[in-house]
C-alpha cells in the first residue's frame, strides 16, 4: 500500500481553526499545497465544527471567534447563525490562501509506512486513498466524540436523550419537561433558549458553576491555558479550557440567574423511567434529558501508533507528541480554543520546518 500512497512532507488532518492556521503557516514556510502538504477534512464543507452548531446560536451569542492568521473576520453579522458566519469566513480563507482542502475525506488510521521500522514515514489511510508523509499535524478536534456519562438506570428512561451535538434549537422541546446536564457554556445557552418554550427546565451539574464577573482578559485566558497544558504535559487527558476559566457573567447570564432559569441542582444519582432522582428522595419527572457534557479528543485513528500514556492522555511537549516527534496535536489541550489554535499552528510549523531542513530529511515539495 505504501507504494500507492501519494508522498507529501506534511499531512494536516482537519480544517477547523487549528488546521487552517497550520496550513497558512505551512504556505508561508514555502511548502506547496498538494505536493508539499495536503489538508484532509471529513466535513462536507468549510467551517470546521462551527458548521454543525444549532441554528439559533447566532454569531452574537457565540464565544468570540478569533481571526485566523492573515485575514480578519470583518463582516460577521451578530444576528446570523454562527454556523453561517464562520463557514463563510473559513471558505473565503481557504480560497484567499489557496489551501486546496480535500473533502470529504475520513482519516481511518495512521501507522508506520514500513512496519518494523519506526521513525520513518507515516502512512495516513483514508477512505479516499493513502498518503505517505514525514509529519502529521492532527487537528481533528472533538466534535465527533461527544461524551456521554453513564448513570444507573439511564437505559430505562422512557423519554428522549440527546447530546449537545444533536441539539438543533428550542422549538422541538415546546411543552416538554427538560433536564439539562452540564455546567459549561452549552448548558447555559440551552437553558436560556428553552426558557419560555419548554414546560419546565431543570439544570444539574457535578460542580457548582463558576460565573466570573468583569471582562475576560488575556491574563485570565493565559492562566487557564497554562493549567490545561500542565495536564497534557503529564500525559493526562486534557480538561476543557472553559472549565479552567469559568463562565463570563454577561448581562444575559445575569438576567437568567435573576429569573431562576440558571438555578442549579447537584448531580442526580440515578435515572428512572420517568425522570431522575437523588438519594435524598428528591425526584424530577422529565420528557427529555439533554446532555451538555462536552466532548473528547477525536484520536482513535492514531491508535496504531500507541501514543497514549498510562494516565489516559497523550503526553505533549508543546504541540509535539512526546513519544513521536513526527506528530503534532493542535486544537488539543491548551490549544483547544480559537486563539490557542492559531498559536499552536504557528508553533507546530516552526518545529516542522526545522525537522524537514535536517540533513537526510527529504522534501516532497
C-alpha positions as CSV (number, residue, x, y, z in Angstrom):
1,X,0.0,0.0,0.0
2,X,2.9,2.4,0.7
3,X,3.9,2.3,-3.0
4,X,0.5,3.5,-4.0
5,X,0.4,6.3,-1.5
6,X,0.9,9.9,-2.6
7,X,4.0,11.4,-1.0
8,X,4.0,14.7,0.8
9,X,6.0,16.3,3.6
10,X,3.1,17.1,5.8
11,X,-0.5,15.9,6.2
12,X,-2.9,18.1,8.0
13,X,-5.9,16.2,9.3
14,X,-8.8,18.6,10.0
15,X,-9.7,22.0,8.5
16,X,-11.1,23.8,11.5
17,X,-9.4,26.8,13.1
18,X,-6.3,24.8,14.1
19,X,-6.0,23.0,10.7
20,X,-6.4,26.2,8.6
21,X,-3.9,28.0,10.9
22,X,-1.3,25.3,10.3
23,X,-1.9,25.3,6.6
24,X,-1.5,29.0,6.4
25,X,1.9,28.8,8.2
26,X,3.0,25.9,6.0
27,X,2.4,28.0,2.9
28,X,4.3,30.9,4.5
29,X,7.2,28.4,5.1
30,X,7.3,27.7,1.4
31,X,5.5,24.3,1.2
32,X,3.1,24.0,-1.7
33,X,-0.4,22.6,-1.2
34,X,-0.9,19.3,-2.9
35,X,2.8,18.4,-3.1
36,X,4.5,19.8,0.0
37,X,1.4,19.4,2.2
38,X,-2.2,18.3,2.0
39,X,-5.2,19.2,4.2
40,X,-7.8,16.5,4.7
41,X,-11.2,17.3,6.1
42,X,-14.0,14.9,6.8
43,X,-16.7,17.6,6.8
44,X,-18.8,18.2,3.7
45,X,-17.8,21.9,3.5
46,X,-15.8,24.6,5.2
47,X,-16.5,25.7,8.7
48,X,-15.0,23.0,11.0
49,X,-17.2,22.1,13.9
50,X,-18.9,25.5,13.7
51,X,-21.0,24.3,10.7
52,X,-22.8,21.8,13.0
53,X,-23.8,24.3,15.6
54,X,-27.5,24.7,16.2
55,X,-29.2,27.5,14.0
56,X,-30.4,29.5,17.0
57,X,-26.8,30.0,18.2
58,X,-26.2,33.4,16.5
59,X,-22.8,34.9,15.9
60,X,-23.5,37.5,18.5
61,X,-24.3,34.8,21.2
62,X,-21.3,32.6,20.4
63,X,-18.0,32.9,22.3
64,X,-15.7,35.1,20.4
65,X,-14.3,33.6,17.2
66,X,-10.8,34.9,16.9
67,X,-9.5,35.8,13.4
68,X,-7.5,33.3,11.5
69,X,-3.9,34.4,10.8
70,X,-3.5,36.8,7.9
71,X,-7.2,37.6,7.4
72,X,-9.8,39.4,9.6
73,X,-13.4,38.3,10.0
74,X,-14.8,41.7,9.3
75,X,-18.4,41.2,8.3
76,X,-19.8,39.0,11.0
77,X,-23.5,39.7,11.4
78,X,-24.3,39.2,15.0
79,X,-27.9,38.2,14.2
80,X,-26.9,35.5,11.7
81,X,-26.3,31.9,12.8
82,X,-22.7,31.4,13.9
83,X,-22.6,28.3,11.6
84,X,-23.3,30.5,8.6
85,X,-20.9,33.3,9.5
86,X,-18.0,31.2,10.4
87,X,-18.4,28.7,7.5
88,X,-18.5,31.6,5.0
89,X,-15.3,33.1,6.6
90,X,-13.5,29.8,6.5
91,X,-14.5,29.2,2.9
92,X,-13.1,32.7,2.0
93,X,-10.0,32.0,3.9
94,X,-9.3,28.7,2.1
95,X,-9.8,30.5,-1.3
96,X,-7.7,33.5,-0.3
97,X,-4.6,31.4,0.6
98,X,-5.2,28.6,-1.9
99,X,-5.2,25.9,0.7
100,X,-6.9,23.3,-1.5
101,X,-8.6,21.4,1.3
102,X,-9.7,17.9,0.2
103,X,-13.1,16.9,1.4
104,X,-15.0,14.9,2.4
105,X,-12.1,12.6,3.4
106,X,-12.2,10.4,6.5
107,X,-8.9,9.6,8.0
108,X,-9.2,5.9,9.1
109,X,-5.8,5.1,10.5
110,X,-2.2,6.4,10.8
111,X,0.5,3.9,11.1
112,X,4.2,3.3,10.3
113,X,4.6,3.2,6.5
114,X,7.2,0.4,6.9
115,X,6.1,-1.9,9.8
116,X,9.1,-2.7,12.0
117,X,11.0,0.5,11.0
118,X,9.6,3.1,13.4
119,X,10.7,6.7,12.9
120,X,10.4,6.7,9.1
121,X,7.5,7.9,7.0
122,X,3.9,7.7,8.3
123,X,1.1,6.1,6.3
124,X,-2.2,8.0,6.5
125,X,-5.0,5.8,5.4
126,X,-8.3,7.3,4.4
127,X,-11.5,6.5,2.5
128,X,-10.1,8.4,-0.4
129,X,-6.7,6.7,-0.7
130,X,-3.4,6.9,1.3
131,X,-0.7,9.5,1.8
132,X,2.9,8.9,2.9
133,X,4.2,11.7,5.0
134,X,7.1,12.8,7.1
135,X,4.9,14.6,9.5
136,X,1.3,14.6,10.6
137,X,-0.4,17.7,12.0
138,X,-3.5,16.3,13.7
139,X,-6.3,18.9,14.1
140,X,-9.3,16.7,14.3
141,X,-10.8,18.5,17.3
142,X,-13.5,17.0,19.5
143,X,-16.9,17.4,17.8
144,X,-17.0,13.8,16.6
145,X,-16.5,12.5,20.1
146,X,-19.5,13.6,22.2
147,X,-19.1,12.5,25.8
148,X,-22.0,10.6,27.4
149,X,-21.5,9.9,31.1
150,X,-23.2,6.9,32.5
151,X,-25.6,6.9,35.4
152,X,-27.6,3.9,36.8
153,X,-30.9,3.4,35.1
154,X,-30.0,5.5,32.1
155,X,-31.2,2.8,29.7
156,X,-34.6,2.6,31.3
157,X,-35.6,6.2,30.6
158,X,-38.8,6.3,28.5
159,X,-38.3,9.8,27.2
160,X,-35.7,11.2,24.8
161,X,-32.0,11.6,25.4
162,X,-29.7,13.6,23.2
163,X,-26.3,15.3,23.4
164,X,-25.5,18.9,22.5
165,X,-24.0,17.6,19.3
166,X,-27.6,16.8,18.1
167,X,-29.3,19.9,19.5
168,X,-30.9,21.9,16.8
169,X,-32.7,24.6,18.8
170,X,-35.5,25.0,21.3
171,X,-38.6,24.6,19.1
172,X,-38.6,20.8,19.3
173,X,-38.9,20.9,23.1
174,X,-42.0,23.1,23.2
175,X,-44.2,21.9,26.1
176,X,-41.7,19.3,27.2
177,X,-40.1,18.9,30.7
178,X,-36.3,19.0,30.1
179,X,-33.4,18.2,32.3
180,X,-30.2,19.8,31.1
181,X,-27.0,18.2,32.4
182,X,-23.7,20.1,32.3
183,X,-22.1,23.2,33.7
184,X,-20.4,24.7,30.6
185,X,-21.3,27.3,28.1
186,X,-23.5,25.0,26.0
187,X,-25.6,24.0,29.0
188,X,-26.3,27.6,29.9
189,X,-27.1,28.5,26.3
190,X,-29.6,25.7,26.1
191,X,-31.3,26.7,29.3
192,X,-31.7,30.3,28.2
193,X,-33.1,29.2,24.9
194,X,-35.5,26.7,26.4
195,X,-36.9,29.2,29.0
196,X,-40.4,30.1,28.0
197,X,-40.6,27.3,25.4
198,X,-40.3,24.1,27.5
199,X,-42.9,23.3,30.1
200,X,-40.1,23.2,32.6
201,X,-36.3,23.1,32.8
202,X,-34.1,21.6,35.5
203,X,-30.3,22.2,35.5
204,X,-28.0,19.7,37.1
205,X,-24.2,19.8,37.2
206,X,-21.4,17.9,39.0
207,X,-19.9,21.0,40.4
208,X,-21.4,24.4,41.1
209,X,-20.8,26.6,38.0
210,X,-18.3,29.5,38.4
211,X,-19.6,32.7,37.0
212,X,-16.8,35.2,36.5
213,X,-17.6,39.0,36.6
214,X,-15.8,41.5,34.5
215,X,-14.1,41.3,31.1
216,X,-12.5,38.1,30.0
217,X,-9.0,39.4,29.7
218,X,-5.8,37.9,28.2
219,X,-4.2,37.2,31.6
220,X,-7.2,35.1,32.6
221,X,-7.1,33.2,29.4
222,X,-3.4,32.5,29.6
223,X,-3.7,31.3,33.2
224,X,-6.5,28.8,32.1
225,X,-4.5,27.6,29.1
226,X,-1.4,27.0,31.3
227,X,-3.4,24.8,33.7
228,X,-4.7,22.7,30.8
229,X,-1.2,22.4,29.3
230,X,0.2,21.3,32.6
231,X,-2.1,18.3,32.5
232,X,-1.2,17.2,28.9
233,X,2.5,17.6,29.7
234,X,1.9,14.9,32.3
235,X,0.1,12.6,29.9
236,X,-3.3,13.2,31.4
237,X,-6.5,13.7,29.4
238,X,-7.0,17.5,28.9
239,X,-9.7,19.3,30.7
240,X,-11.5,21.9,28.8
241,X,-10.2,25.5,28.7
242,X,-13.7,26.7,29.7
243,X,-13.6,24.6,32.9
244,X,-10.5,26.5,33.9
245,X,-11.8,29.9,33.0
246,X,-15.3,29.8,34.4
247,X,-18.3,31.3,32.6
248,X,-18.4,35.0,31.8
249,X,-21.1,36.8,33.7
250,X,-22.7,38.6,30.7
251,X,-25.9,40.6,31.0
252,X,-27.9,37.7,29.5
253,X,-26.5,35.3,32.2
254,X,-27.2,37.8,34.9
255,X,-30.8,38.1,33.8
256,X,-31.2,34.3,33.5
257,X,-29.9,33.9,37.1
258,X,-32.2,36.6,38.4
259,X,-35.2,34.9,36.8
260,X,-34.3,31.5,38.2
261,X,-33.5,29.9,34.8
262,X,-30.0,29.1,35.9
263,X,-30.9,27.7,39.3
264,X,-28.6,24.7,39.6
265,X,-29.1,21.4,41.4
266,X,-26.4,18.9,42.2
267,X,-26.0,15.9,40.0
268,X,-28.7,13.3,40.4
269,X,-27.8,9.8,41.5
270,X,-29.8,7.7,39.0
271,X,-32.1,7.9,36.0
272,X,-35.6,6.4,36.3
273,X,-38.1,5.6,33.5
274,X,-39.9,8.8,34.4
275,X,-37.0,11.1,35.0
276,X,-34.2,11.5,37.5
277,X,-33.8,11.1,41.3
278,X,-31.4,11.7,44.1
279,X,-30.5,9.6,47.1
280,X,-32.2,12.2,49.4
281,X,-35.5,11.3,47.9
282,X,-35.9,14.2,45.5
283,X,-37.3,13.4,42.1
284,X,-37.8,15.3,38.9
285,X,-40.0,14.0,36.1
286,X,-38.8,14.6,32.6
287,X,-39.6,14.0,29.0
288,X,-36.1,14.9,27.8
289,X,-32.6,14.6,29.2
290,X,-30.2,16.9,27.3
291,X,-26.6,16.0,27.9
292,X,-24.4,19.1,27.6
293,X,-21.5,17.2,28.9
294,X,-18.8,18.1,26.5
295,X,-16.5,16.2,24.1
296,X,-13.3,14.2,24.0
297,X,-10.4,14.5,21.6
298,X,-11.0,12.5,18.3
299,X,-7.8,10.5,18.2
300,X,-9.0,6.9,17.5
301,X,-7.2,7.0,14.1
302,X,-3.9,7.3,15.9
303,X,-4.4,4.1,17.9
304,X,-1.9,2.0,15.7
305,X,0.9,4.3,16.9
306,X,0.2,3.6,20.6
307,X,0.7,7.2,21.8
308,X,-1.5,7.2,24.9
309,X,0.2,7.2,28.3
310,X,-0.9,5.2,31.4
311,X,-2.8,8.3,32.6
312,X,-5.1,8.0,29.5
313,X,-3.9,11.1,27.7
314,X,-1.2,11.8,25.2
315,X,1.9,13.4,26.7
316,X,2.8,16.6,24.9
317,X,5.9,18.8,24.6
318,X,4.4,22.0,23.2
319,X,2.4,20.8,20.2
320,X,4.6,17.8,19.7
321,X,3.7,14.3,20.9
322,X,6.5,13.3,23.4
323,X,6.6,9.7,22.1
324,X,6.8,10.7,18.4
325,X,8.2,14.0,17.2
326,X,6.6,13.4,13.7
327,X,3.2,14.0,15.2
328,X,1.8,17.4,16.3
329,X,-1.6,17.7,18.0
330,X,-3.2,21.1,17.7
331,X,-6.6,22.0,18.9
332,X,-5.8,19.7,21.7
333,X,-5.4,20.6,25.4
334,X,-4.4,24.2,25.8
335,X,-4.8,24.9,22.1
336,X,-8.5,23.8,22.1
337,X,-9.7,27.4,21.7
338,X,-9.7,29.7,18.7
339,X,-6.9,31.9,19.9
340,X,-4.9,28.9,21.1
341,X,-5.3,27.1,17.8
342,X,-3.7,30.0,15.9
343,X,-0.7,30.0,18.2
344,X,-0.4,26.2,18.1
345,X,-0.4,26.2,14.3
346,X,2.4,28.7,14.1
347,X,4.5,26.8,16.7
348,X,4.0,23.4,15.1
349,X,5.0,24.6,11.7
350,X,8.2,26.3,13.2
351,X,9.3,22.9,14.6
352,X,8.3,21.0,11.5
353,X,10.2,23.2,9.1
354,X,13.3,22.8,11.3
355,X,12.8,19.0,11.1
356,X,12.4,19.0,7.4
357,X,15.6,21.0,7.0
358,X,17.7,18.5,8.8
359,X,20.3,16.5,6.7
360,X,18.8,13.3,5.4
361,X,15.3,14.5,5.5
362,X,14.0,14.7,2.0
363,X,11.3,17.1,0.8
364,X,8.4,16.3,-1.4
365,X,7.9,19.9,-2.2
